[in-house]
Amino acid sequence: MKRFLEEFKTFAMRGNVMDLAVGVIVGGAFSAITTSLINDIIMPVVGIFVSEASFADLSVTIGGAQITYGNFIQAVVNFLIMAFVVFCMVKAVNRVARKKEAAPPPPPPEPSNEEKLLTEIRDLLKEKG
């Protein structure tokens, strides 16, 4: 049991787990923003074209069951917008990463006077030997 707890502690303290936790928290907040964008801005505009006050109001009654297909369409639009935004964010991060990789490395530092002297001594010894 002690070994299990030690392994769990090692796992939980890894940088990747902390990054994942931050991602989940930011993702939850971001989800609230996109949900508001969709419900409060995009869907009312789309609702004008389908002559309904809200997309969620679209439904059909078959027998005694009411099928609210508007909720499904709204969920699909929500997914597409979230996927597009995540795609744009990943693309931007990849662009920044490529710029870092493509940047030339800094030039090596100028050799010190001592290194220059040692190089001259080495070259002189090679000539004599």
C-alpha positions as CSV (number, residue, x, y, z in Angstrom):
1,M,0.0,0.0,0.0
2,K,2.9,2.3,0.9
3,R,4.4,1.8,-2.6
4,F,1.1,2.5,-4.2
5,L,0.8,5.8,-2.4
6,E,4.4,6.7,-3.3
7,E,3.7,6.0,-7.0
8,F,0.5,8.0,-6.8
9,K,2.3,11.0,-5.2
10,T,5.0,10.8,-8.0
11,F,2.2,10.7,-10.6
12,A,0.2,13.6,-9.1
13,M,3.2,15.9,-8.7
14,R,4.3,15.5,-12.3
15,G,4.2,18.7,-14.4
16,N,1.9,17.0,-17.0
17,V,-0.8,16.4,-14.4
18,M,-0.7,20.0,-13.2
19,D,-0.8,21.2,-16.8
20,L,-3.8,19.0,-17.3
21,A,-5.6,20.4,-14.2
22,V,-5.0,23.9,-15.4
23,G,-6.3,23.0,-18.8
24,V,-9.5,21.5,-17.4
25,I,-10.2,24.6,-15.3
26,V,-9.5,27.0,-18.2
27,G,-11.5,24.8,-20.5
28,G,-14.5,24.9,-18.1
29,A,-14.4,28.7,-18.0
30,F,-13.9,28.9,-21.8
31,S,-16.9,26.6,-22.3
32,A,-19.1,29.0,-20.3
33,I,-17.9,31.8,-22.7
34,T,-18.7,29.9,-25.8
35,T,-22.0,28.6,-24.5
36,S,-23.0,32.2,-23.8
37,L,-21.8,33.3,-27.3
38,I,-23.9,30.6,-28.9
39,N,-27.0,30.9,-26.8
40,D,-27.1,34.7,-26.5
41,I,-25.7,35.8,-29.8
42,I,-25.5,33.2,-32.6
43,M,-28.6,31.2,-32.0
44,P,-31.0,34.1,-31.7
45,V,-29.7,35.3,-35.1
46,V,-30.2,31.8,-36.6
47,G,-33.6,31.7,-34.9
48,I,-34.7,34.6,-37.1
49,F,-34.2,32.5,-40.2
50,V,-36.1,29.6,-38.8
51,S,-38.9,31.8,-37.5
52,E,-38.6,30.6,-33.9
53,A,-37.6,32.7,-30.8
54,S,-34.9,30.1,-30.0
55,F,-33.4,27.2,-31.8
56,A,-34.2,25.1,-28.7
57,D,-37.9,25.7,-29.4
58,L,-37.8,23.6,-32.6
59,S,-39.6,20.3,-31.9
60,V,-42.0,17.9,-33.4
61,T,-44.6,15.8,-31.6
62,I,-45.0,12.2,-32.7
63,G,-47.8,10.4,-30.9
64,G,-47.3,11.4,-27.3
65,A,-43.6,12.0,-27.6
66,Q,-42.1,15.5,-28.2
67,I,-38.8,15.4,-30.1
68,T,-36.8,18.6,-29.5
69,Y,-34.4,18.4,-32.4
70,G,-33.6,22.1,-31.9
71,N,-31.6,21.2,-28.8
72,F,-29.6,18.7,-30.8
73,I,-28.9,21.2,-33.6
74,Q,-27.8,23.7,-31.0
75,A,-25.4,21.1,-29.4
76,V,-23.9,20.4,-32.8
77,V,-23.4,24.1,-33.5
78,N,-21.8,24.5,-30.1
79,F,-19.5,21.6,-30.8
80,L,-18.5,23.0,-34.2
81,I,-17.7,26.4,-32.7
82,M,-15.7,24.9,-29.8
83,A,-13.8,22.7,-32.3
84,F,-13.0,25.6,-34.5
85,V,-11.7,27.7,-31.6
86,V,-9.6,24.9,-30.3
87,F,-8.2,24.3,-33.8
88,C,-7.3,28.0,-34.1
89,M,-5.6,28.0,-30.7
90,V,-3.6,24.8,-31.5
91,K,-2.6,26.3,-34.8
92,A,-1.4,29.4,-33.1
93,V,0.6,27.5,-30.5
94,N,2.2,25.3,-33.3
95,R,3.1,28.4,-35.2
96,V,4.9,29.9,-32.2
97,A,6.6,26.5,-31.5
98,R,7.8,26.4,-35.2
99,K,9.2,29.9,-34.9
100,K,11.2,28.9,-31.8
101,E,12.5,25.8,-33.6
102,A,13.4,27.8,-36.7
103,A,15.2,30.5,-34.9
104,P,19.0,30.2,-35.3
105,P,20.9,29.3,-32.2
106,P,22.9,32.2,-30.7
107,P,26.5,32.4,-31.9
108,P,29.0,30.7,-29.6
109,P,30.8,33.1,-27.2
110,E,34.1,34.6,-28.2
111,P,37.0,32.4,-26.9
112,S,38.7,33.9,-23.8
113,N,42.3,35.1,-24.0
114,E,43.4,31.9,-22.2
115,E,41.7,29.7,-24.8
116,K,43.3,31.7,-27.6
117,L,46.7,31.3,-26.1
118,L,46.1,27.5,-25.5
119,T,45.0,27.2,-29.2
120,E,48.2,28.9,-30.4
121,I,50.3,26.6,-28.2
122,R,48.5,23.5,-29.5
123,D,49.0,24.7,-33.1
124,L,52.8,25.3,-32.5
125,L,53.2,21.9,-30.9
126,K,51.5,20.2,-33.9
127,E,53.9,22.1,-36.3
128,K,56.9,20.9,-34.3
129,G,55.7,17.3,-33.9
